[in-house]
Amino acid sequence: MSLSASVGHGGRNLADDVRQVQSLLNEAGAAPALVVDGACGPQTVGAIRWFQEHVVHLPRPDGRVDPGGGTWTALTQRTAVSAEELCELRRRHVDPRVKENATTTRIIDALLPLMRGTTLEIISGWLSAADQAWKVDYHWEQLLWISERSLAASVDASTKTKLEAIRTALLANPPSPSSGYRTSGVVGQPVDGSSSHAITTRHTMLSQQKRAFAKVVEEGGLIAKSSDPAAAFQLAAATISAPGTSKHGTGYAVDIEGPADVVRSICTRLGATLVLDEQSHTHVEFARGIR
C-alpha cells in the first residue's frame, strides 16, 4: 500500500490516493463514514483532522496526509497491534467486569484497534445462563431504584400513582437477596436463590414494567425533573432478553457505551449482523463472526 501524492487540505488529491485514505479513515472509525468516491471534500478533510487529533495526537491537525508522513504511517499501521498496545487498549476500552469466551475474545481483539482515539467502552460480552438470569435481577433493581428515586422527586399525583404501581409490581417478585446486583463489581454476584420459574416470571413482569416506566418517563417529564443522569432512566427502560435466549450466551454479542454512530461505523465494517441503539449503550451482534 502506497500513497503517490498528498491528500486533504492543500493536497494534490488524486482520485486513487483519496480512495485509499477514505477507506483507511473508515477503518479507523471516522463518523459519519465517508463515501469512498475519490473526491476530497470537507468531510474527508474533517475526518483527517479528527484522526490527527484523536489518534496521532498532533497539536495542530492540518487535515492533510502526506506520503511517508506521520498521519499516513499511523493510518497504514493501525492493524499491527503489539501485545503491549493490546493490553493498553483493553485497559482503556474494556470494562474489567466483561466476561469472555474464545469467540468474544476474537471479536474484542478485532474491535480494539479501531477504538483508538475514541471514548467507546465495551461493557458486556459473553454471559453464561446464570449470568443472564443475574442480568434480570440487575435490571429489576435498576428499575426499582430509579422508580423510588423518582417518587421522591416533585411529581404530580398521576405520575406518582403510576410509579407506585410499578414499584408494587416489582416488589411482588423480588430476587433473593433483593439487592446488591446494581452496584456489584462482578457479573453474576450476588447469586440469586430464586427458582428458575420465579426468574422467568420475573423477566416477563419486568419487561411489562419497563414499558410502563418508559411511558411514565415521557409523559411525566421525569428526566428533566431529576438530578439523576438520563442514562439511568434509559437503562431502566431498556429491553432485556429472557434468560437463555440472549446472543451474549453464544459469545457473538457485545454491548458498547459511547456515541452510537461511531459504534455503528466501526462494527458494520467488521461484519456486524445487528447494531441496536439502546440509548444507554449499543448492542452489537456478529452472528457470522468478524469479517
C-alpha positions as CSV (number, residue, x, y, z in Angstrom):
1,M,0.0,0.0,0.0
2,S,1.4,3.3,-1.0
3,L,0.4,6.9,-1.5
4,S,1.6,8.7,-4.6
5,A,0.8,12.3,-3.6
6,S,-0.7,14.2,-0.7
7,V,-4.4,14.0,0.2
8,G,-6.5,16.5,2.1
9,H,-6.2,20.3,2.7
10,G,-3.9,21.7,0.1
11,G,-3.0,18.3,-1.3
12,R,-3.0,17.0,-4.9
13,N,-5.9,14.8,-4.1
14,L,-5.5,12.2,-6.9
15,A,-8.6,10.1,-7.0
16,D,-6.9,6.7,-6.3
17,D,-5.0,8.3,-3.4
18,V,-8.1,9.8,-1.9
19,R,-9.9,6.5,-2.1
20,Q,-7.1,4.8,-0.2
21,V,-7.2,7.5,2.5
22,Q,-11.0,7.4,2.7
23,S,-11.1,3.6,3.2
24,L,-8.4,3.8,5.9
25,L,-10.2,6.5,7.7
26,N,-13.4,4.5,7.6
27,E,-11.5,1.5,9.1
28,A,-10.2,3.9,11.8
29,G,-13.8,4.7,12.8
30,A,-14.5,8.0,11.2
31,A,-18.0,9.0,11.8
32,P,-20.1,9.5,9.8
33,A,-18.5,7.0,7.5
34,L,-17.0,8.5,4.4
35,V,-18.2,7.7,0.9
36,V,-15.2,6.1,-0.9
37,D,-15.6,8.1,-4.1
38,G,-12.1,9.6,-4.7
39,A,-13.3,13.1,-4.1
40,C,-11.7,15.0,-1.3
41,G,-14.3,17.3,0.2
42,P,-14.9,18.9,3.6
43,Q,-16.0,15.6,5.2
44,T,-12.8,13.9,4.1
45,V,-10.6,16.8,5.4
46,G,-12.6,16.8,8.6
47,A,-12.1,13.1,9.1
48,I,-8.3,13.5,8.5
49,R,-8.2,16.2,11.2
50,W,-10.2,14.0,13.6
51,F,-7.7,11.2,13.1
52,Q,-4.8,13.5,13.5
53,E,-6.2,14.9,16.7
54,H,-7.5,11.8,18.4
55,V,-5.2,9.1,17.1
56,V,-1.9,10.7,16.0
57,H,-2.3,13.4,18.7
58,L,-1.0,16.2,16.6
59,P,-1.1,19.6,18.5
60,R,-2.2,21.3,15.2
61,P,-4.0,19.0,12.8
62,D,-3.6,20.2,9.3
63,G,-6.1,18.0,7.6
64,R,-3.5,16.5,5.1
65,V,-2.0,13.1,4.6
66,D,1.5,13.1,3.0
67,P,3.3,10.1,1.6
68,G,5.6,8.8,4.3
69,G,4.3,11.3,6.8
70,G,3.2,10.5,10.4
71,T,-0.5,10.5,9.5
72,W,0.0,8.1,6.6
73,T,2.1,5.8,8.8
74,A,-0.5,5.8,11.6
75,L,-3.3,5.0,9.1
76,T,-1.5,2.1,7.5
77,Q,-0.1,0.6,10.7
78,R,-3.4,0.6,12.6
79,T,-3.9,-3.2,12.2
80,A,-0.4,-4.0,13.6
81,V,-1.1,-4.1,17.3
82,S,1.6,-5.3,19.7
83,A,0.8,-7.3,22.8
84,E,1.6,-4.3,25.0
85,E,-0.6,-2.0,23.0
86,L,-3.5,-4.5,23.0
87,C,-3.2,-4.6,26.8
88,E,-3.3,-0.8,26.9
89,L,-6.3,-0.7,24.6
90,R,-8.1,-3.2,26.8
91,R,-7.4,-1.1,29.9
92,R,-8.9,1.9,28.1
93,H,-11.8,0.4,26.3
94,V,-13.0,-2.8,28.1
95,D,-14.7,-2.8,31.4
96,P,-12.8,-5.2,33.7
97,R,-16.1,-6.9,34.6
98,V,-16.6,-8.1,31.0
99,K,-16.6,-11.8,30.6
100,E,-15.3,-13.6,27.5
101,N,-15.2,-16.9,25.8
102,A,-12.9,-17.6,22.8
103,T,-15.4,-16.1,20.4
104,T,-15.8,-12.9,22.4
105,T,-12.1,-12.5,22.8
106,R,-11.6,-12.7,19.0
107,I,-14.3,-10.1,18.5
108,I,-12.9,-7.7,21.1
109,D,-9.4,-8.1,19.8
110,A,-10.6,-7.1,16.3
111,L,-12.6,-4.1,17.7
112,L,-9.9,-2.6,19.9
113,P,-7.5,-1.3,17.2
114,L,-10.5,0.6,15.7
115,M,-11.3,2.1,19.0
116,R,-8.1,4.1,19.3
117,G,-8.8,7.7,19.9
118,T,-12.5,7.1,20.8
119,T,-14.4,7.2,24.0
120,L,-16.0,3.8,23.4
121,E,-16.1,1.2,26.1
122,I,-17.1,-2.4,25.9
123,I,-19.3,-3.1,28.9
124,S,-20.6,-6.6,28.3
125,G,-19.5,-9.7,26.4
126,W,-20.2,-13.4,27.0
127,L,-22.8,-14.3,29.5
128,S,-23.5,-17.8,30.9
129,A,-27.1,-18.9,31.6
130,A,-26.6,-17.9,35.2
131,D,-25.2,-14.5,34.2
132,Q,-28.3,-13.9,32.0
133,A,-30.5,-14.7,35.0
134,W,-28.4,-12.3,37.1
135,K,-28.9,-9.6,34.5
136,V,-32.6,-9.8,35.0
137,D,-32.0,-9.1,38.7
138,Y,-29.7,-6.3,37.8
139,H,-32.4,-4.6,35.6
140,W,-35.0,-5.4,38.3
141,E,-33.0,-3.5,40.9
142,Q,-32.2,-0.7,38.5
143,L,-35.8,-0.1,37.7
144,L,-36.8,-0.3,41.4
145,W,-34.1,2.1,42.3
146,I,-34.9,4.8,39.8
147,S,-38.6,4.4,40.4
148,E,-38.1,5.1,44.1
149,R,-35.8,8.0,43.3
150,S,-38.5,9.4,41.0
151,L,-41.1,9.0,43.7
152,A,-39.0,11.2,46.0
153,A,-38.9,13.9,43.4
154,S,-41.6,16.6,42.8
155,V,-44.0,14.7,40.5
156,D,-47.8,15.1,40.0
157,A,-50.3,12.8,41.6
158,S,-51.0,10.8,38.4
159,T,-47.3,10.2,37.8
160,K,-46.8,9.2,41.5
161,T,-49.7,6.7,41.2
162,K,-48.1,5.1,38.1
163,L,-44.7,4.9,39.7
164,E,-46.1,3.3,42.9
165,A,-47.9,0.7,40.7
166,I,-44.5,-0.1,39.1
167,R,-42.8,-0.4,42.4
168,T,-45.6,-2.7,43.8
169,A,-45.4,-5.0,40.8
170,L,-41.6,-5.2,41.1
171,L,-41.7,-6.0,44.9
172,A,-44.2,-8.8,44.2
173,N,-41.4,-10.9,42.8
174,P,-38.1,-9.9,44.3
175,P,-34.8,-11.8,43.8
176,S,-33.1,-13.3,46.8
177,P,-31.2,-11.4,48.1
178,S,-33.2,-8.4,47.0
179,S,-30.3,-6.0,46.5
180,G,-26.6,-5.8,45.5
181,Y,-26.9,-6.5,41.8
182,R,-27.0,-2.9,40.6
183,T,-23.8,-2.0,42.5
184,S,-22.0,-5.2,42.1
185,G,-18.5,-5.1,40.6
186,V,-18.8,-8.7,39.4
187,V,-21.2,-10.1,36.9
188,G,-23.1,-13.0,38.4
189,Q,-22.7,-11.8,42.0
190,P,-24.6,-11.9,44.2
191,V,-26.1,-15.3,43.3
192,D,-29.9,-15.3,43.3
193,G,-31.5,-18.1,45.2
194,S,-34.8,-17.9,43.3
195,S,-36.1,-20.8,41.3
196,S,-35.8,-20.8,37.5
197,H,-39.6,-20.4,37.3
198,A,-39.5,-17.4,39.5
199,I,-36.7,-15.8,37.4
200,T,-38.6,-16.5,34.2
201,T,-41.8,-15.0,35.7
202,R,-39.8,-12.0,36.9
203,H,-38.4,-11.4,33.4
204,T,-41.9,-11.3,32.0
205,M,-43.2,-8.9,34.7
206,L,-40.0,-6.8,34.4
207,S,-40.5,-6.4,30.6
208,Q,-44.0,-5.2,31.2
209,Q,-43.0,-2.7,33.9
210,K,-40.1,-1.4,31.7
211,R,-42.6,-0.5,29.0
212,A,-44.9,1.2,31.6
213,F,-41.9,3.1,33.1
214,A,-40.8,4.3,29.6
215,K,-44.3,5.7,29.1
216,V,-44.3,7.4,32.6
217,V,-40.9,8.9,31.9
218,E,-42.1,10.5,28.7
219,E,-45.5,11.6,29.9
220,G,-44.2,12.9,33.3
221,G,-41.1,14.5,32.0
222,L,-39.1,12.7,34.7
223,I,-35.7,13.2,33.3
224,A,-36.0,16.9,33.4
225,K,-37.2,16.8,37.0
226,S,-34.5,14.6,38.2
227,S,-30.9,15.1,39.3
228,D,-30.0,11.6,38.1
229,P,-28.5,11.2,34.6
230,A,-30.6,10.4,31.6
231,A,-28.7,7.2,31.2
232,A,-30.1,5.9,34.4
233,F,-33.7,6.2,33.1
234,Q,-32.7,4.8,29.7
235,L,-31.1,1.7,31.3
236,A,-34.2,1.2,33.4
237,A,-36.4,1.2,30.4
238,A,-34.1,-0.8,28.1
239,T,-35.3,-4.1,26.8
240,I,-33.7,-7.3,28.2
241,S,-33.7,-10.8,26.6
242,A,-35.2,-13.7,28.5
243,P,-32.5,-15.9,30.2
244,G,-31.1,-18.5,27.8
245,T,-32.1,-16.6,24.7
246,S,-29.6,-13.8,24.6
247,K,-26.9,-13.8,21.9
248,H,-24.5,-12.9,24.7
249,G,-24.8,-16.6,25.6
250,T,-23.0,-17.6,22.4
251,G,-20.2,-15.1,22.7
252,Y,-21.2,-13.4,19.4
253,A,-22.6,-10.2,21.1
254,V,-21.1,-7.2,22.9
255,D,-22.5,-4.1,24.4
256,I,-20.6,-0.9,23.8
257,E,-21.1,2.5,25.5
258,G,-20.3,5.7,23.5
259,P,-21.7,7.5,20.5
260,A,-23.9,5.1,18.7
261,D,-22.9,6.4,15.2
262,V,-19.2,5.7,16.0
263,V,-20.1,2.2,17.2
264,R,-22.2,1.5,14.1
265,S,-19.4,2.9,11.8
266,I,-16.8,0.5,13.3
267,C,-18.9,-2.6,13.8
268,T,-20.6,-2.7,10.4
269,R,-17.2,-2.6,8.8
270,L,-16.3,-5.7,10.8
271,G,-19.4,-7.6,9.7
272,A,-21.9,-6.9,12.5
273,T,-25.2,-8.5,11.7
274,L,-27.1,-6.3,14.2
275,V,-26.3,-2.9,15.7
276,L,-29.1,-1.8,18.0
277,D,-29.0,1.6,19.7
278,E,-30.5,1.0,23.2
279,Q,-29.8,4.6,24.3
280,S,-27.8,3.7,27.3
281,H,-25.5,1.6,25.1
282,T,-25.3,-0.1,21.7
283,H,-25.9,-3.8,21.4
284,V,-23.9,-5.4,18.7
285,E,-24.1,-8.9,17.3
286,F,-21.6,-10.8,15.0
287,A,-23.7,-13.9,14.1
288,R,-21.2,-14.9,11.4
289,G,-18.1,-13.7,13.3
290,I,-15.7,-11.0,12.4
291,R,-15.3,-10.2,8.7
